[in-house]
Amino acid sequence: MNVFKLLSRSKAPQSSPAQKLPSSGAVENPQLFGQHEPAQSANTSHKRKRGGTEDSKSTSLDPNHSGLPTDLDFFAGASKPDEDGKSKKQRKQEKRQEKKLQEEGEVQENGADAVEEDPYDADECKRILRSHKLKVAVLEDFLVQEEEPPKEKKKSKKRKKDKVVKDKKKDVKKQLYPRPLTSFAQLRTRYGISRRLAENIQEQGYKLPTEVQLGALPLLLGKPGSKEQNGTIEDAKSSSGAEYGGDIDLLTVAPTGSGKTIAFLIPIIDALLAHNKDTDGKDGPRAIILAPTRELASQIVNEARKLAKGTAIKATLMRKGMQVVTRSGDELSPDALDASESEADDSDSDEQEPTKRKKTQRKQAELVKAAILVATPLALLNTLKRKDSTVAHLPTVRRLVLDEADVLLDPLFREQTLAIWNACSNPLLRVGLWSATMGSNIEPLTLDTLNTRWITLSPSLPRPPLLRLVVGLKDTAIPNISHQLTYAATEQGKLLGLRQLLHPTASSSDRDKPTLRPPFLVFTQTIPRAIALHSELLYDIPPEAGGSSRIAVLHADLSSSARDAIMTRFRQGEIWVLITTDLLARGVDFRGLNGVVNFDAPTSAAGYVHRVGRTGRAGREGGVAVTFYTNDDVPYIKVIAHVIRASERLRGVPEGEGSVKKWLLDALPDVSKRQREEVKRRGVASRRTVKDGEGKKGKGKMADRISTKSGYERRTENNRRGAREASKRREKEDMLVIESAGEDSAFEGFEE
Ligand SMILES: Nc1ncnc2c1ncn2[C@@H]1O[C@H](COP(=O)(O)OP(=O)(O)OP(=O)(O)O)[C@@H](O)[C@H]1O
């Protein structure tokens, strides 16, 4: 068996206790926090089941059958079980219910899973949320602001309104304590999600919800009028958020690999299924998910398809040539027209016969018919742009998700993202912003956008609140991986260091340090550096082990099909070392990835959090993150050292024992915010790709160079090569002289 097959998303085998590596497979408990909390006596999952007994459903969706040892089954019911695992109270309740059912002679409409839950204990909710490091706050409670929109107000009243808003702001960031989702079974029992959706979730084999699912799903699934059903206590200060009935805009910050994707997909699919007419996208998509890269977008499509399997809901990846709204040809921008003529639809047409497909290609290229559309901002905006540069509206879209929201609202993508957000003209649009990191500018920008949209689109409608859910410490790397910050002095030092990782020897491997095993990712600052590093390492893997086919480079200059092929080979375990740029830094999920090497140090704290978060997914232990730094990085490495320190603290590593020592933190210089911004935007100067004509005498070439050879060796080699070439040239010239002399002597013409 090829152990590297473990990398495959779908074929990860079970872990063995001796081998704790991400590639060893899924862990029992994907949660990052709260696992060592003692199980409390307060019960949050007492149920009176209508239609069937508790044990008629011994699946992983059953909260009382999670299959975990009691010490791990953090959310196990609190009533002391008897030999059959049930308390007397539960047995009594079940008998009562069975009898009632027999009398009624039928199962309640919602199916055998419908239950009614007891009012919950608010203190217990708070305790669970705190132990899992979940914080929910109302950023701005629009629902209570039922004043006229500011636009229509007279100047004299404006001051008064400002005061009202200010007063309200005292209440801003009010904490909420939603009732946590402690088992996937509750999705059906508490929120009545569709049976098919519940089965699809169960098929994924998830045992416990991760923290972000535990907090976000109750907020997003709460049905209007579910207040009583949820047994919410009427306490303004410790509200559960159920009063919003799921009608909210949500900004979520949760660790990398913590399962944010299904946390935003489940509510979308559930809502689409709830409204039969929304399941197809005949008149246009109902939900749009934006992601910064094509790789991430296509991964989200896969997840959505798994969750929507067997339903009428289709998810599709936005490709060049697709159209999202019906428009006549002369309305299209040249970009959109070119694209629609050159390419056809995606996998929705895969099932059709080839001839039929050919005929319908043109038609399908005209309109996407999937209810869920996943796209990169540029790809979508290109198809929406009209000839006159205006953007077509998407009135059918009711849900917009910005995955990796901080980067989508970063200057690089901001304009495109906001253009799409504003193109979603439905006043009932609800937005979700998700990421593992969120800069401080994102909240005001989001509030601003929501405000402007409300004023222009629906001033008469009540507005939903904007809630913020934070899991763990904001902007911190996950605690379940080990970090190594390695000083390599020079570029050559980094290459030697990387080779030592590839070929560890007894002398090179530090016993205290966990070894990095393939498969792993190697990040560089620029595309030319990734290509150069790939050429340098190409023959480092012996032919017996697969040779150069085991190492590959992936970057944005490759064609889409080449990128897809490399991704597939890496997932299948054929490629062991993948060299890449920040293209793969965010969102991409290689479940069994054992490590990450920052060959070029990331240029921001967020960059570090996302890159290293490609390993240690869903609570897997044993991932390793190695970061090399040279003299050129010294001014900027402190922020990364701080992130590592914070993550080790979260893990419980005592002060002084972590990989970043205090003396190092004290020794590293601080740089100004401006310098930090500059390096974040453009990278470390010595590694930038210098364009033609830029920089001094060939500096551009130097910047991209990656090699083990020192400058001295290079110069000596160049001199030798120059001397050899000069000598060859001289020999050639001598030969020419002799030959021409011979020719001259042989010429006997022109003489009179
Ligand atoms: N409840 C769960 N139990 C176990 N595994 C889960 C659970 N939920 C999601 N996963 C798995 O966790 C992995 C990471 O999920 P996902 O890609 O959604 O993370 P993410 O939070 O979006 O990460 P990132 O911030 O890097 O984008 C996936 O392989 C997914 O299948």
The ligand as a Gaussian input file, in Angstrom:
#p B3LYP/6-31G(d) Opt

LIG

0 1
 N      -17.434000      17.913000      12.490000
 C      -16.375000      17.490000      11.848000
 N      -15.693000      16.416000      12.274000
 C      -14.592000      15.995000      11.619000
 N      -14.096000      16.578000      10.523000
 C      -14.725000      17.660000      10.064000
 C      -15.901000      18.167000      10.686000
 N      -16.317000      19.246000       9.985000
 C      -15.449000      19.406000       8.962000
 N      -14.509000      18.457000       9.004000
 C      -13.371000      18.296000       8.084000
 O      -12.403000      19.253000       8.485000
 C      -11.607000      19.628000       7.375000
 C      -11.448000      21.130000       7.329000
 O      -12.693000      21.718000       7.028000
 P      -12.777000      23.090000       6.229000
 O      -12.010000      23.005000       4.967000
 O      -14.198000      23.452000       6.168000
 O      -12.004000      24.038000       7.224000
 P      -12.001000      25.621000       7.289000
 O      -12.387000      26.007000       8.649000
 O      -12.760000      26.190000       6.164000
 O      -10.448000      25.895000       7.113000
 P       -9.680000      27.141000       6.443000
 O       -9.738000      28.279000       7.395000
 O       -8.293000      26.647000       6.263000
 O      -10.378000      27.445000       5.172000
 C      -12.276000      19.043000       6.153000
 O      -11.532000      17.928000       5.746000
 C      -13.652000      18.644000       6.640000
 O      -14.145000      17.547000       5.953000

